[in-house]
């Protein structure tokens, strides 16, 4: 098998079995607020990433079998879906096309029993949430700050966040919102014990166990064309309302979702916004100031990346459907969007990009026009900085820079190369070498051999 073909095979996402698709549809139907045809079709479309023709007759079969939602029998509902002639025909046609049915979203049914792992723990009330985070209710409410007292309070030791503006040459500045130690501990506990267990869209490869920039890039190897886009002020544009909706959709009750939203979002005080350093256009500065002044995901909190993945599942689903229409592949790593495909995508990339931008704007985000890239075969194609022409590989420039740094460490000593004055420069270099090894073991082995010559 040729290397490029092998890379494409290894980069594919495993396809779910028909039983898994049926179970996901059953969960979505049971989570629907109204047990009626239109609402169930919409729920099924959410799972499948688009409204499929076979969903309407399938829902007709379900309603014929159950006059009311079988909240106490999700497995029975799954079996009815599997036995539906319309579902079976959809599976058969998908197999003939060698494009099996895919699950784009998973919905937690409201009556599903709590399995031992892989699902949210039972959190029925605020005391349950406090116990999960090893907090008392009063401290939890103080951290959540649902009334935004912190935003209006004077600067002092009791604030939950500290702020650092980072200037960027020729670009709008970035604000780091760094939670204080106890707040960070509560957010991390929530991430590890609850949020990290919620399923996200298959296109998301950032901040997910078992996924990375490398796994996302691997899905774009050997393509005729690769298109990259970037979302501006990504975390600031994920509002508290979107977080609350995502948590409710994942099965949390209203009061619990309300407190979790308060715990993991922030509204920046006016004094911090007034100190914004120069950079960017007036329109960009106004948009950023307005986004930061309202409840949003703080860039710097450990819970923000995962919650961002949850909050933009709909965006991922719509972009996946848009890519599927031209037999293209879509992945997202944080705010980096990547599409790749064959002749159909390569024929009219400009029209495809305009459609992507419309979907992004419709979902409340903005694509950075200065970071949109179209790369065809014959030039270096990269996704999140990883070369993907034939297989995933480190770029030659990055490799040469790291090789020169290590060589200079050998010749002149490591202190001369620690320009950023990192506390553990040795670990920093080892991390960069490990990254190269994961993409190109041969180059990584050469770098590690040279690294071992450094006298620390």
BAZAPA-438380 format. One line per 4 residues: number of its first residue (from 1); their letters; for each residue x, y, z of C-alpha. Coordinates in nm, 2 decimals, decimal comma. Each point is the difference from the previous one (the first is absolute). Example, Ala and Ser with C-alpha at 12.3 -4.5 7.8 and 13.67 -1.06 7.14 Angstrom:
2
1 = AS = 1,23 -0,45 0,78 ~ 0,14 0,34 -0,07 .
// end
This chain:
456
1 = XXXX = 0,00 0,00 0,00 ~ 0,14 0,34 -0,09 ~ 0,09 0,24 0,29 ~ -0,26 0,26 -0,10 .
5 = XXXX = -0,28 -0,27 -0,02 ~ 0,11 -0,14 0,34 ~ -0,01 0,35 0,15 ~ -0,35 0,05 -0,12 .
9 = XXXX = -0,12 -0,33 0,14 ~ 0,16 0,06 0,34 ~ -0,14 0,35 0,01 ~ -0,36 -0,11 -0,04 .
13 = XXXX = -0,24 0,02 0,29 ~ -0,15 -0,34 0,09 ~ -0,36 -0,02 -0,12 ~ -0,27 -0,09 0,25 .
17 = XXXX = -0,20 -0,32 -0,03 ~ -0,37 0,03 -0,10 ~ -0,09 -0,10 0,36 ~ 0,20 0,30 0,13 .
21 = XXXX = -0,18 0,23 -0,25 ~ -0,33 -0,13 0,11 ~ 0,08 0,04 0,37 ~ 0,11 0,36 -0,06 .
25 = XXXX = -0,33 0,07 -0,19 ~ -0,19 -0,15 0,29 ~ 0,17 0,22 0,25 ~ -0,07 0,31 -0,21 .
29 = XXXX = -0,37 -0,09 -0,04 ~ -0,03 -0,05 0,38 ~ 0,17 0,33 0,06 ~ -0,25 0,19 -0,22 .
33 = XXXX = -0,23 0,22 0,19 ~ -0,30 -0,08 -0,22 ~ -0,08 -0,36 -0,11 ~ -0,12 0,10 -0,35 .
37 = XXXX = 0,11 -0,06 -0,35 ~ 0,16 0,33 -0,09 ~ 0,19 0,02 0,33 ~ 0,13 -0,36 -0,02 .
41 = XXXX = 0,11 0,06 -0,36 ~ 0,20 0,30 0,12 ~ 0,15 -0,20 0,28 ~ 0,11 -0,27 -0,25 .
45 = XXXX = 0,14 0,26 -0,23 ~ 0,21 0,13 0,29 ~ 0,15 -0,34 0,05 ~ 0,06 -0,07 -0,37 .
49 = XXXX = 0,14 0,35 -0,07 ~ -0,27 0,07 -0,26 ~ -0,36 -0,07 -0,08 ~ 0,00 -0,34 -0,18 .
53 = XXXX = -0,28 -0,12 -0,22 ~ -0,05 -0,32 0,20 ~ -0,05 0,18 0,33 ~ -0,36 0,10 -0,06 .
57 = XXXX = -0,13 -0,36 -0,08 ~ 0,22 -0,13 0,29 ~ -0,17 0,24 0,24 ~ -0,33 -0,12 -0,13 .
61 = XXXX = 0,09 -0,35 0,09 ~ 0,11 0,11 0,35 ~ -0,33 0,19 0,07 ~ -0,20 -0,29 -0,13 .
65 = XXXX = 0,17 -0,22 0,26 ~ 0,00 0,25 0,29 ~ -0,29 0,24 0,07 ~ 0,21 0,15 0,28 .
69 = XXXX = 0,38 0,02 0,04 ~ 0,13 -0,33 0,15 ~ 0,21 0,17 0,26 ~ 0,04 -0,32 0,20 .
73 = XXXX = 0,09 -0,21 -0,30 ~ 0,28 0,16 -0,22 ~ 0,13 -0,34 -0,11 ~ -0,35 -0,10 -0,13 .
77 = XXXX = -0,01 0,33 -0,20 ~ 0,34 -0,08 -0,14 ~ -0,12 -0,34 -0,11 ~ -0,30 0,15 -0,18 .
81 = XXXX = 0,23 0,24 -0,19 ~ 0,23 -0,29 -0,10 ~ -0,30 -0,20 -0,13 ~ -0,14 0,29 -0,20 .
85 = XXXX = 0,01 -0,07 -0,37 ~ 0,09 0,36 -0,08 ~ 0,29 -0,01 0,24 ~ 0,12 -0,33 -0,14 .
89 = XXXX = -0,02 0,13 -0,35 ~ 0,20 0,31 0,09 ~ 0,27 -0,22 0,15 ~ 0,01 -0,22 -0,31 .
93 = XXXX = 0,03 0,30 -0,24 ~ 0,27 0,15 0,22 ~ 0,20 -0,32 -0,01 ~ -0,04 -0,02 -0,38 .
97 = XXXX = 0,15 0,35 -0,02 ~ 0,28 -0,11 0,23 ~ -0,10 0,30 0,22 ~ -0,17 -0,15 0,31 .
101 = XXXX = -0,23 0,21 0,21 ~ 0,18 0,23 0,24 ~ -0,09 0,14 0,34 ~ 0,06 0,38 0,01 .
105 = XXXX = -0,15 0,06 0,34 ~ -0,09 -0,21 0,30 ~ -0,28 0,10 0,23 ~ -0,03 -0,11 0,36 .
109 = XXXX = -0,36 -0,13 0,05 ~ -0,18 0,14 0,31 ~ -0,09 -0,34 0,13 ~ 0,32 -0,19 -0,08 .
113 = XXXX = 0,14 -0,19 0,29 ~ 0,34 0,10 0,12 ~ 0,26 -0,24 -0,13 ~ 0,32 -0,06 0,21 .
117 = XXXX = 0,22 0,20 -0,24 ~ -0,01 0,20 -0,32 ~ -0,30 0,22 0,10 ~ -0,08 0,29 0,23 .
121 = XXXX = -0,03 -0,09 0,37 ~ -0,33 0,06 0,16 ~ -0,04 0,37 0,08 ~ -0,36 0,07 0,09 .
125 = XXXX = 0,05 0,31 0,22 ~ 0,24 0,27 0,11 ~ 0,10 -0,20 0,31 ~ 0,09 -0,29 -0,23 .
129 = XXXX = 0,22 0,23 -0,21 ~ 0,16 0,14 0,31 ~ 0,08 -0,35 0,13 ~ 0,14 -0,10 -0,34 .
133 = XXXX = 0,24 0,30 0,02 ~ 0,09 -0,05 0,37 ~ -0,15 0,34 0,09 ~ -0,28 0,12 0,23 .
137 = XXXX = -0,30 0,16 -0,17 ~ 0,09 0,35 0,12 ~ 0,35 -0,01 -0,15 ~ -0,14 -0,15 -0,32 .
141 = XXXX = -0,25 0,29 -0,04 ~ 0,28 0,25 0,07 ~ 0,22 -0,15 -0,27 ~ -0,29 -0,01 -0,25 .
145 = XXXX = -0,08 0,37 0,06 ~ -0,32 -0,02 -0,21 ~ -0,08 0,37 0,10 ~ 0,34 0,12 -0,14 .
149 = XXXX = 0,10 0,16 0,33 ~ 0,36 -0,05 -0,09 ~ -0,03 0,22 -0,31 ~ -0,14 0,29 0,20 .
153 = XXXX = 0,22 -0,04 0,31 ~ 0,32 0,20 0,06 ~ 0,33 -0,15 -0,08 ~ 0,12 -0,22 0,28 .
157 = XXXX = 0,11 -0,34 0,13 ~ -0,35 -0,15 -0,02 ~ -0,03 0,02 -0,38 ~ -0,02 -0,34 -0,17 .
161 = XXXX = 0,22 0,10 -0,30 ~ 0,31 0,20 -0,07 ~ 0,05 0,16 -0,35 ~ 0,29 0,03 -0,23 .
165 = XXXX = -0,01 0,18 -0,34 ~ 0,22 -0,14 -0,27 ~ 0,09 0,23 -0,29 ~ 0,05 -0,14 -0,35 .
169 = XXXX = 0,17 0,19 -0,27 ~ -0,25 0,13 -0,25 ~ -0,29 -0,19 0,16 ~ -0,26 0,05 0,27 .
173 = XXXX = 0,13 -0,07 0,35 ~ -0,09 -0,32 0,19 ~ -0,12 -0,01 0,36 ~ 0,10 -0,29 0,22 .
177 = XXXX = -0,25 -0,06 0,28 ~ 0,18 -0,21 0,26 ~ -0,21 -0,15 0,28 ~ 0,14 0,02 0,35 .
181 = XXXX = 0,12 -0,33 0,15 ~ -0,32 -0,11 0,18 ~ -0,22 0,09 -0,30 ~ 0,24 -0,18 -0,23 .
185 = XXXX = -0,02 -0,31 0,22 ~ -0,38 0,00 -0,01 ~ -0,01 0,04 -0,38 ~ 0,26 -0,28 -0,05 .
189 = XXXX = -0,20 -0,23 0,23 ~ -0,32 0,07 -0,20 ~ 0,19 -0,07 -0,32 ~ 0,14 -0,33 0,12 .
193 = XXXX = -0,31 -0,13 0,18 ~ -0,28 0,11 -0,23 ~ 0,07 0,22 -0,31 ~ 0,27 -0,22 -0,14 .
197 = XXXX = -0,25 -0,29 -0,02 ~ -0,24 0,17 -0,24 ~ 0,03 -0,10 -0,36 ~ 0,10 0,26 -0,26 .
201 = XXXX = -0,02 0,01 -0,38 ~ 0,23 -0,23 -0,18 ~ 0,16 0,29 -0,18 ~ 0,14 0,15 0,33 .
205 = XXXX = 0,36 -0,11 0,06 ~ 0,12 0,26 0,25 ~ 0,01 -0,06 0,38 ~ -0,15 -0,35 -0,03 .
209 = XXXX = 0,15 -0,32 0,14 ~ 0,14 -0,21 -0,29 ~ -0,02 0,29 -0,24 ~ 0,25 0,27 -0,09 .
213 = XXXX = 0,12 0,23 -0,27 ~ 0,18 -0,30 -0,15 ~ -0,32 -0,21 -0,01 ~ -0,19 0,28 -0,16 .
217 = XXXX = 0,27 0,07 -0,26 ~ 0,02 -0,37 -0,09 ~ -0,35 0,01 -0,14 ~ 0,12 0,24 -0,27 .
221 = XXXX = 0,30 -0,18 -0,14 ~ 0,02 -0,06 -0,38 ~ -0,28 0,24 -0,10 ~ -0,02 0,19 -0,32 .
225 = XXXX = -0,07 0,32 0,20 ~ 0,02 0,12 0,36 ~ -0,19 0,30 0,13 ~ 0,08 0,16 0,34 .
229 = XXXX = -0,20 0,27 0,18 ~ 0,04 0,16 0,34 ~ -0,27 0,13 0,24 ~ 0,06 0,34 0,16 .
233 = XXXX = -0,03 0,05 0,38 ~ -0,12 -0,35 0,03 ~ -0,06 -0,04 0,37 ~ -0,14 0,35 0,05 .
237 = XXXX = -0,27 -0,07 -0,25 ~ -0,12 -0,32 0,18 ~ -0,27 0,16 0,22 ~ -0,14 -0,11 0,33 .
241 = XXXX = -0,33 -0,06 -0,17 ~ 0,16 -0,25 -0,24 ~ 0,17 -0,18 0,28 ~ -0,33 -0,02 0,20 .
245 = XXXX = -0,17 -0,14 -0,31 ~ 0,27 -0,26 -0,06 ~ -0,01 -0,11 0,36 ~ -0,38 -0,03 0,00 .
249 = XXXX = 0,02 -0,20 -0,33 ~ 0,25 -0,23 0,17 ~ -0,25 -0,09 0,27 ~ 0,07 0,24 0,29 .
253 = XXXX = -0,30 0,15 0,18 ~ -0,07 0,37 -0,02 ~ 0,14 0,11 0,34 ~ 0,32 -0,22 -0,04 .
257 = XXXX = 0,06 0,12 -0,35 ~ -0,05 0,36 0,12 ~ 0,27 -0,04 0,28 ~ 0,24 -0,18 -0,23 .
261 = XXXX = -0,03 0,27 -0,26 ~ 0,08 0,26 0,27 ~ 0,29 -0,20 0,13 ~ 0,16 -0,03 -0,35 .
265 = XXXX = -0,08 0,34 -0,16 ~ 0,11 0,35 0,08 ~ -0,08 0,37 -0,07 ~ 0,30 0,22 -0,01 .
269 = XXXX = -0,01 0,32 0,23 ~ -0,02 0,34 -0,17 ~ 0,34 0,10 0,15 ~ 0,17 -0,29 -0,19 .
273 = XXXX = -0,17 0,09 -0,33 ~ 0,10 0,36 0,04 ~ 0,37 -0,11 0,02 ~ -0,01 -0,18 -0,34 .
277 = XXXX = 0,33 0,08 -0,18 ~ 0,02 0,12 -0,36 ~ -0,05 -0,24 -0,29 ~ -0,26 -0,09 -0,26 .
281 = XXXX = -0,27 0,20 -0,17 ~ -0,26 0,20 0,19 ~ -0,27 -0,25 -0,11 ~ 0,20 -0,29 0,13 .
285 = XXXX = 0,08 0,17 0,33 ~ -0,37 0,09 0,05 ~ -0,11 -0,36 -0,08 ~ 0,26 -0,14 0,24 .
289 = XXXX = -0,09 0,24 0,28 ~ -0,37 -0,08 -0,03 ~ 0,07 -0,38 0,00 ~ 0,22 0,02 0,31 .
293 = XXXX = -0,25 0,22 0,19 ~ -0,26 -0,27 -0,02 ~ 0,00 -0,35 0,14 ~ 0,24 -0,22 -0,21 .
297 = XXXX = 0,27 -0,27 0,02 ~ 0,31 0,14 0,16 ~ 0,32 -0,07 -0,19 ~ 0,22 -0,15 0,28 .
301 = XXXX = -0,25 -0,21 0,18 ~ 0,06 -0,38 -0,02 ~ -0,37 -0,07 -0,07 ~ -0,03 0,24 -0,29 .
305 = XXXX = 0,14 -0,22 -0,29 ~ -0,24 -0,29 0,07 ~ -0,30 0,23 0,05 ~ 0,09 0,17 -0,33 .
309 = XXXX = -0,01 -0,34 -0,17 ~ -0,34 -0,06 0,15 ~ -0,15 0,34 -0,07 ~ 0,09 -0,01 -0,38 .
313 = XXXX = -0,12 -0,35 -0,07 ~ -0,26 0,15 -0,23 ~ 0,26 0,19 -0,19 ~ 0,21 -0,32 -0,04 .
317 = XXXX = -0,31 -0,19 -0,11 ~ -0,09 0,26 -0,27 ~ 0,35 0,03 -0,13 ~ 0,03 -0,38 -0,01 .
321 = XXXX = -0,32 -0,01 -0,21 ~ 0,13 0,28 -0,23 ~ 0,32 -0,20 -0,05 ~ -0,18 -0,33 -0,06 .
325 = XXXX = -0,19 0,17 -0,29 ~ 0,32 0,01 -0,20 ~ 0,15 -0,32 0,14 ~ 0,24 0,20 0,21 .
329 = XXXX = 0,14 -0,05 0,36 ~ -0,04 0,25 0,28 ~ 0,19 0,02 0,33 ~ 0,04 0,27 0,26 .
333 = XXXX = 0,28 0,05 0,26 ~ -0,11 0,28 0,23 ~ -0,05 0,30 -0,23 ~ 0,18 -0,16 -0,30 .
337 = XXXX = -0,23 -0,14 -0,27 ~ 0,12 -0,23 -0,27 ~ -0,16 -0,14 -0,31 ~ 0,14 -0,23 -0,26 .
341 = XXXX = -0,13 -0,19 -0,30 ~ 0,03 -0,11 -0,36 ~ -0,11 0,14 -0,34 ~ -0,34 0,12 0,12 .
345 = XXXX = 0,14 0,22 0,27 ~ 0,30 0,11 -0,22 ~ -0,23 0,11 -0,28 ~ -0,16 0,29 0,19 .
349 = XXXX = 0,18 0,07 0,33 ~ -0,10 0,37 0,01 ~ -0,37 -0,09 -0,01 ~ 0,05 -0,26 0,27 .
353 = XXXX = 0,18 0,25 0,22 ~ -0,28 0,25 -0,03 ~ -0,24 -0,27 0,12 ~ 0,22 -0,08 0,29 .
357 = XXXX = 0,02 0,37 0,10 ~ -0,38 0,03 -0,01 ~ -0,04 -0,30 0,23 ~ 0,26 0,14 0,24 .
361 = XXXX = -0,16 0,34 0,01 ~ -0,35 -0,15 0,05 ~ 0,14 -0,19 0,30 ~ 0,13 0,33 0,16 .
365 = XXXX = 0,37 -0,03 -0,09 ~ 0,22 0,18 -0,25 ~ 0,27 -0,14 -0,23 ~ 0,32 0,19 -0,02 .
369 = XXXX = 0,04 0,10 -0,37 ~ 0,38 0,03 0,04 ~ 0,04 -0,36 0,11 ~ -0,20 -0,17 -0,27 .
373 = XXXX = 0,23 -0,23 -0,21 ~ -0,06 -0,21 -0,31 ~ 0,28 -0,25 -0,08 ~ -0,01 -0,23 -0,30 .
377 = XXXX = 0,23 -0,29 -0,08 ~ 0,35 0,10 -0,10 ~ 0,04 0,25 0,29 ~ 0,04 -0,08 0,37 .
381 = XXXX = -0,34 -0,08 0,15 ~ -0,02 0,04 0,37 ~ -0,27 -0,03 0,28 ~ 0,07 0,15 0,34 .
385 = XXXX = 0,37 0,03 -0,10 ~ 0,03 -0,36 -0,10 ~ 0,09 -0,09 -0,36 ~ -0,26 -0,24 -0,16 .
389 = XXXX = 0,10 -0,03 -0,36 ~ 0,07 -0,38 0,01 ~ 0,00 -0,07 0,37 ~ 0,01 0,20 0,32 .
393 = XXXX = 0,35 0,16 0,04 ~ 0,17 0,28 0,18 ~ 0,07 0,30 -0,23 ~ 0,36 0,04 -0,12 .
397 = XXXX = 0,03 0,35 0,15 ~ -0,11 -0,12 0,35 ~ 0,23 -0,30 -0,01 ~ 0,30 0,22 -0,11 .
401 = XXXX = -0,06 0,25 0,27 ~ -0,02 -0,26 0,27 ~ 0,31 -0,18 -0,14 ~ 0,19 0,33 0,01 .
405 = XXXX = -0,10 0,07 0,36 ~ 0,11 -0,35 0,12 ~ 0,33 0,03 -0,19 ~ 0,07 0,34 0,15 .
409 = XXXX = -0,08 -0,15 0,35 ~ 0,27 -0,26 -0,07 ~ 0,25 0,26 -0,12 ~ -0,07 0,30 0,22 .
413 = XXXX = -0,20 -0,14 0,29 ~ -0,38 -0,01 0,06 ~ 0,00 0,33 0,19 ~ 0,08 0,19 -0,32 .
417 = XXXX = -0,31 -0,14 -0,17 ~ -0,25 0,05 0,27 ~ -0,11 0,34 -0,13 ~ -0,34 -0,01 0,17 .
421 = XXXX = 0,16 -0,09 0,34 ~ -0,21 -0,31 0,05 ~ 0,02 -0,16 0,34 ~ 0,06 -0,35 -0,15 .
425 = XXXX = 0,16 0,05 -0,34 ~ 0,10 -0,37 -0,01 ~ -0,36 -0,12 0,03 ~ -0,10 0,26 -0,26 .
429 = XXXX = 0,25 -0,14 -0,25 ~ -0,10 -0,36 0,07 ~ -0,37 0,09 -0,06 ~ 0,08 0,15 -0,33 .
433 = XXXX = 0,21 -0,30 -0,10 ~ -0,28 -0,24 0,10 ~ -0,24 0,20 -0,22 ~ 0,23 -0,05 -0,30 .
437 = XXXX = 0,04 -0,37 0,09 ~ -0,38 -0,04 -0,01 ~ -0,01 0,14 -0,36 ~ 0,33 -0,12 -0,14 .
441 = XXXX = 0,18 -0,27 0,21 ~ 0,32 0,02 -0,21 ~ 0,05 0,37 0,04 ~ -0,10 -0,03 0,37 .
445 = XXXX = 0,26 -0,26 0,06 ~ 0,27 0,22 -0,15 ~ -0,10 0,29 0,22 ~ 0,00 -0,21 0,31 .
449 = XXXX = 0,34 -0,14 -0,07 ~ 0,13 0,36 -0,04 ~ -0,18 0,10 0,32 ~ 0,18 -0,27 0,20 .
453 = XXXX = 0,33 0,19 -0,08 ~ -0,11 0,31 0,19 ~ 0,19 0,06 0,33 ~ -0,25 0,11 0,26 .
// end
